[in-house]
Amino acid sequence: MTHIGQLDLEKKSAVVAVILEKPLETSKKAAEMGADLLEIRLDLLGIKDLETAAETIRKIKSETRLPVILTNRSSTEGGKWEGKESERIGLLTALLSTNHFSLKDGPDAVDIELSARREERGNVVKTAKSCGKTVIISSHDFSKTPAFHEMKTTLEEAFLAGADIAKLAVMPHSMRDVLDLLRVALDAREAGGAVCAIAMGKLGKHTRVIAPFYGSVLTYATVEGTVSAAPGQFQVDEVKKIMELLE
């Protein structure tokens, strides 16, 4: 089974609120809006030191009681991390260690890019799994939607690299691109894999609420009053309402 914290993603897809400013205030608002999970974007929050990051996560977990995905996105995959790659990876691995948290107040999952160097990505995966954390391995293409077989290969590579959840975000240029992505998600679900599939931008906006019905276990949303982390995101409460209407 695929879990993040106590959340069983095989029973129901989860709405993830992206936290990219005023972390505690925004996280509490996300919880009020009905978010199932919080993604703490260290790169967008501008947090680079271990103690600040650990204390931020600790406070958020204490105030919201929601599971947390830890992300420190590289600039090559749409993130804002400024600094050495070794420092980016080092911060992730340090925060995954139970040395800095009690069992209940640390991150529940980590997102690491498939494009990260194999050794460093492997360190993140190994640390996460040894500490009982869920591993999301992600791939983002902000310019196009790769061919159907290429997207399937990307997901397969993510699973081979140790992903519990393989995440694929692409930019469609036609509705057929969107259909291809949904087919990839459905095929993965039928094969027993947990995936997150996202078509970004205006053409793909509806996939934020539709993709879960094709097997995507996560959908990402914004919090009221904050900017969007990726093109095409709805607000948390909007996604929850539409998904409930469709169920």
C-alpha positions as CSV (number, residue, x, y, z in Angstrom):
1,M,0.0,0.0,0.0
2,T,1.1,3.6,-0.6
3,H,0.9,5.9,2.4
4,I,2.2,9.3,3.3
5,G,2.1,9.5,7.0
6,Q,-1.2,7.8,8.0
7,L,-2.9,8.8,4.7
8,D,-3.7,5.8,2.6
9,L,-3.4,6.9,-1.0
10,E,-4.9,3.7,-2.4
11,K,-8.2,4.5,-0.8
12,K,-8.4,8.1,-2.1
13,S,-6.2,10.6,-3.9
14,A,-4.9,13.4,-1.8
15,V,-5.0,17.2,-2.3
16,V,-1.5,18.7,-1.6
17,A,-1.3,22.3,-0.6
18,V,2.0,23.9,-1.8
19,I,3.5,26.0,0.9
20,L,5.8,28.7,-0.6
21,E,5.4,31.7,1.6
22,K,4.7,32.5,5.3
23,P,5.0,28.8,6.1
24,L,3.1,28.5,9.4
25,E,0.3,31.0,8.5
26,T,-0.2,29.5,5.0
27,S,-0.1,25.9,6.4
28,K,-2.8,26.7,8.9
29,K,-4.9,28.2,6.2
30,A,-4.4,25.2,4.0
31,A,-5.6,22.9,6.7
32,E,-8.7,25.1,7.2
33,M,-9.3,24.9,3.4
34,G,-9.3,21.1,3.6
35,A,-5.8,20.1,2.4
36,D,-4.9,16.5,2.9
37,L,-1.1,17.1,2.7
38,L,1.3,20.0,2.8
39,E,4.3,20.3,0.5
40,I,7.0,22.4,2.1
41,R,9.0,24.1,-0.7
42,L,12.3,25.0,1.0
43,D,13.6,26.5,-2.3
44,L,10.6,28.9,-2.6
45,L,10.6,29.7,1.1
46,G,14.3,30.6,0.8
47,I,15.2,28.3,3.7
48,K,18.8,27.0,3.5
49,D,19.9,26.2,7.0
50,L,19.0,23.0,8.9
51,E,17.8,24.5,12.1
52,T,15.4,26.9,10.5
53,A,14.0,24.2,8.2
54,A,13.6,21.7,11.1
55,E,11.9,24.2,13.4
56,T,9.6,25.3,10.5
57,I,8.5,21.7,9.9
58,R,8.1,21.0,13.6
59,K,5.8,24.0,14.1
60,I,3.8,23.2,11.0
61,K,3.2,19.5,12.0
62,S,2.3,20.6,15.5
63,E,-0.2,23.2,14.4
64,T,-1.9,21.4,11.5
65,R,-1.5,17.7,12.3
66,L,-1.1,17.1,8.5
67,P,1.5,15.0,6.8
68,V,4.3,16.9,5.1
69,I,6.1,16.4,1.8
70,L,9.6,17.9,1.9
71,T,10.8,19.4,-1.4
72,N,13.9,21.5,-2.3
73,R,13.5,21.9,-6.0
74,S,16.4,22.4,-8.3
75,S,16.4,25.3,-10.8
76,T,16.6,22.8,-13.7
77,E,13.2,21.4,-12.7
78,G,11.5,24.7,-12.1
79,G,12.7,25.4,-8.6
80,K,14.4,28.4,-7.0
81,W,17.3,26.7,-5.1
82,E,20.4,28.9,-5.2
83,G,23.5,27.2,-4.1
84,K,25.6,24.1,-4.5
85,E,23.8,20.9,-5.4
86,S,25.6,19.1,-2.6
87,E,24.1,21.5,-0.1
88,R,20.6,21.1,-1.6
89,I,20.8,17.3,-1.3
90,G,22.5,17.5,2.1
91,L,19.7,19.6,3.6
92,L,17.1,17.1,2.4
93,T,19.0,14.1,3.8
94,A,19.6,15.8,7.1
95,L,15.9,16.7,7.5
96,L,14.9,13.1,6.7
97,S,17.0,11.8,9.6
98,T,15.2,11.0,12.8
99,N,18.1,12.6,14.6
100,H,16.4,16.0,14.2
101,F,12.8,15.1,15.0
102,S,10.6,12.9,17.2
103,L,8.7,10.3,15.3
104,K,5.6,12.5,14.9
105,D,7.1,15.9,14.0
106,G,9.4,15.2,11.0
107,P,8.6,15.1,7.3
108,D,6.5,12.2,6.1
109,A,7.8,12.1,2.5
110,V,10.4,13.6,0.2
111,D,10.4,14.7,-3.4
112,I,13.6,14.2,-5.3
113,E,14.1,14.8,-9.0
114,L,14.8,11.9,-11.4
115,S,17.3,14.2,-13.1
116,A,19.4,14.6,-9.9
117,R,22.8,12.9,-10.0
118,R,22.3,9.2,-9.4
119,E,24.6,9.0,-6.4
120,E,23.0,12.0,-4.6
121,R,19.5,10.9,-5.5
122,G,20.3,7.5,-4.2
123,N,21.5,8.9,-0.9
124,V,18.1,10.7,-0.5
125,V,16.2,7.6,-1.4
126,K,18.3,5.4,1.0
127,T,18.0,7.8,3.9
128,A,14.2,8.3,3.4
129,K,13.5,4.5,3.3
130,S,15.7,3.8,6.2
131,C,13.7,6.3,8.2
132,G,10.3,5.1,7.0
133,K,9.6,8.0,4.7
134,T,7.7,7.9,1.4
135,V,9.8,8.6,-1.7
136,I,8.4,10.7,-4.5
137,I,10.7,10.8,-7.6
138,S,9.7,13.5,-10.0
139,S,10.2,14.7,-13.5
140,H,9.0,18.0,-14.9
141,D,8.9,19.2,-18.6
142,F,7.8,22.8,-18.8
143,S,8.1,23.0,-22.6
144,K,6.3,20.0,-24.0
145,T,4.6,16.6,-23.5
146,P,7.0,13.8,-24.4
147,A,5.7,10.9,-26.5
148,F,3.5,8.3,-24.8
149,H,6.3,5.7,-24.7
150,E,8.8,8.2,-23.3
151,M,6.4,9.1,-20.5
152,K,6.0,5.5,-19.6
153,T,9.7,5.0,-19.6
154,T,10.2,8.0,-17.3
155,L,7.8,6.5,-14.8
156,E,9.5,3.1,-15.0
157,E,12.9,4.7,-14.4
158,A,11.5,6.5,-11.4
159,F,10.3,3.2,-9.9
160,L,13.6,1.5,-10.7
161,A,15.3,4.4,-8.8
162,G,13.3,3.6,-5.7
163,A,10.1,5.7,-6.0
164,D,7.1,4.8,-3.9
165,I,5.3,7.4,-6.0
166,A,6.5,8.4,-9.5
167,K,5.5,12.0,-10.4
168,L,5.4,13.3,-14.0
169,A,4.4,16.9,-14.9
170,V,4.3,18.0,-18.5
171,M,3.2,20.9,-20.7
172,P,0.6,20.0,-23.2
173,H,0.2,21.7,-26.6
174,S,-3.0,19.8,-27.6
175,M,-5.8,17.9,-26.0
176,R,-4.2,14.7,-27.4
177,D,-1.2,15.5,-25.3
178,V,-3.5,15.5,-22.2
179,L,-5.1,12.2,-23.3
180,D,-1.7,10.6,-23.6
181,L,-0.8,11.7,-20.1
182,L,-4.0,10.3,-18.7
183,R,-3.5,7.0,-20.5
184,V,0.0,6.8,-19.0
185,A,-1.5,7.4,-15.5
186,L,-4.2,4.8,-16.1
187,D,-1.8,2.2,-17.4
188,A,0.5,2.7,-14.4
189,R,-2.4,2.3,-12.0
190,E,-3.6,-0.9,-13.7
191,A,0.0,-2.2,-13.4
192,G,0.0,-1.5,-9.7
193,G,2.2,1.6,-9.6
194,A,1.4,4.7,-7.6
195,V,1.8,7.8,-9.8
196,C,1.1,11.5,-9.8
197,A,0.3,12.8,-13.3
198,I,0.0,16.5,-14.1
199,A,-0.6,18.4,-17.3
200,M,0.3,22.0,-16.6
201,G,-0.9,25.3,-18.1
202,K,-4.4,26.3,-19.4
203,L,-4.8,23.2,-21.6
204,G,-4.1,20.9,-18.7
205,K,-5.8,22.7,-15.9
206,H,-8.7,20.3,-15.7
207,T,-6.3,17.4,-15.1
208,R,-5.8,18.8,-11.6
209,V,-9.2,17.4,-10.7
210,I,-9.6,14.7,-13.4
211,A,-6.2,12.9,-13.2
212,P,-7.1,11.3,-9.8
213,F,-9.9,9.4,-11.5
214,Y,-7.3,8.0,-13.9
215,G,-4.9,6.8,-11.2
216,S,-3.0,9.9,-10.0
217,V,-2.7,9.6,-6.3
218,L,-1.7,13.3,-5.7
219,T,-3.0,16.6,-7.0
220,Y,-1.3,19.9,-6.1
221,A,-3.1,23.1,-5.3
222,T,-2.5,26.7,-4.1
223,V,-3.6,28.3,-0.8
224,E,-5.9,31.3,-0.9
225,G,-3.9,34.5,-1.1
226,T,-0.7,32.9,-2.4
227,V,0.9,32.7,-5.8
228,S,0.9,29.4,-7.8
229,A,4.0,27.2,-7.7
230,A,3.1,25.8,-11.2
231,P,0.9,26.9,-14.1
232,G,-2.7,25.7,-13.9
233,Q,-3.1,25.1,-10.2
234,F,-6.5,25.6,-8.6
235,Q,-7.0,26.6,-4.9
236,V,-7.2,23.8,-2.4
237,D,-10.9,24.3,-1.6
238,E,-11.8,24.5,-5.3
239,V,-10.1,21.1,-6.0
240,K,-11.8,19.5,-3.0
241,K,-15.2,20.7,-4.0
242,I,-15.0,19.7,-7.7
243,M,-13.6,16.3,-6.8
244,E,-16.4,15.7,-4.3
245,L,-19.0,16.6,-7.0
246,L,-17.4,14.1,-9.4
247,E,-17.2,11.2,-7.0
